[in-house]
Amino acid sequence: MLTQDQKSTIGGTSVFEFETTIGVGLCQVIVRMVYEYDSSGIYNETIDTVRNNSGWFLIDYLTEETIDDLCLQGCTMISKLKMEY
């Protein structure tokens, strides 16, 4: 089994799922972001799905700006998690 450092050096793809709110903060959503990574960091990040707590898929109803904001939030969260380790 590879260590996390070895995986980071080799690179690959990964999935990150997180909870946040959209709009004026009233709609809680679960966001799934897919990204690629290597030793220099993450790239090609894409929001795969956005759904509410009931499981309804909402990504088709969101603006590009909202999707970009969610992607930025996900990247920021991943960076913070890496700093903790």
Contacts in CASP RR format, 6 or more apart in sequence:
PFRMAT RR
TARGET T0000
AUTHOR 0000-0000-0000
METHOD contacts of the structure
MODEL  1
MLTQDQKSTIGGTSVFEFETTIGVGLCQVIVRMVYEYDSSGIYNETIDTV
RNNSGWFLIDYLTEETIDDLCLQGCTMISKLKMEY
2 10 0 8 1.000
4 85 0 8 1.000
8 37 0 8 1.000
8 38 0 8 1.000
8 39 0 8 1.000
8 41 0 8 1.000
9 38 0 8 1.000
9 39 0 8 1.000
10 38 0 8 1.000
11 36 0 8 1.000
11 37 0 8 1.000
11 38 0 8 1.000
11 39 0 8 1.000
12 36 0 8 1.000
12 37 0 8 1.000
12 38 0 8 1.000
13 34 0 8 1.000
13 35 0 8 1.000
13 36 0 8 1.000
13 37 0 8 1.000
14 34 0 8 1.000
14 35 0 8 1.000
14 36 0 8 1.000
14 37 0 8 1.000
15 32 0 8 1.000
15 33 0 8 1.000
15 34 0 8 1.000
15 35 0 8 1.000
15 48 0 8 1.000
16 32 0 8 1.000
16 33 0 8 1.000
16 35 0 8 1.000
16 74 0 8 1.000
16 77 0 8 1.000
16 78 0 8 1.000
17 30 0 8 1.000
17 31 0 8 1.000
17 32 0 8 1.000
17 33 0 8 1.000
18 30 0 8 1.000
18 31 0 8 1.000
18 33 0 8 1.000
18 73 0 8 1.000
18 74 0 8 1.000
18 77 0 8 1.000
19 28 0 8 1.000
19 29 0 8 1.000
19 30 0 8 1.000
19 31 0 8 1.000
20 28 0 8 1.000
20 29 0 8 1.000
20 31 0 8 1.000
20 70 0 8 1.000
20 73 0 8 1.000
21 27 0 8 1.000
21 28 0 8 1.000
21 29 0 8 1.000
22 29 0 8 1.000
22 50 0 8 1.000
22 62 0 8 1.000
22 66 0 8 1.000
22 70 0 8 1.000
23 66 0 8 1.000
27 52 0 8 1.000
28 52 0 8 1.000
28 53 0 8 1.000
29 50 0 8 1.000
29 51 0 8 1.000
29 52 0 8 1.000
29 58 0 8 1.000
30 50 0 8 1.000
30 51 0 8 1.000
30 52 0 8 1.000
30 53 0 8 1.000
30 55 0 8 1.000
31 47 0 8 1.000
31 49 0 8 1.000
31 50 0 8 1.000
31 70 0 8 1.000
31 73 0 8 1.000
31 74 0 8 1.000
32 47 0 8 1.000
32 48 0 8 1.000
32 49 0 8 1.000
32 50 0 8 1.000
33 45 0 8 1.000
33 46 0 8 1.000
33 47 0 8 1.000
33 48 0 8 1.000
33 70 0 8 1.000
33 71 0 8 1.000
33 74 0 8 1.000
33 75 0 8 1.000
34 45 0 8 1.000
34 46 0 8 1.000
34 48 0 8 1.000
35 42 0 8 1.000
35 43 0 8 1.000
35 44 0 8 1.000
35 45 0 8 1.000
35 46 0 8 1.000
35 75 0 8 1.000
35 78 0 8 1.000
36 42 0 8 1.000
36 43 0 8 1.000
36 44 0 8 1.000
37 43 0 8 1.000
42 75 0 8 1.000
42 78 0 8 1.000
45 71 0 8 1.000
45 74 0 8 1.000
45 75 0 8 1.000
46 71 0 8 1.000
47 59 0 8 1.000
47 67 0 8 1.000
47 70 0 8 1.000
47 71 0 8 1.000
49 57 0 8 1.000
49 59 0 8 1.000
50 57 0 8 1.000
50 58 0 8 1.000
50 59 0 8 1.000
50 62 0 8 1.000
50 67 0 8 1.000
50 70 0 8 1.000
51 57 0 8 1.000
51 58 0 8 1.000
52 58 0 8 1.000
59 67 0 8 1.000
62 70 0 8 1.000
END
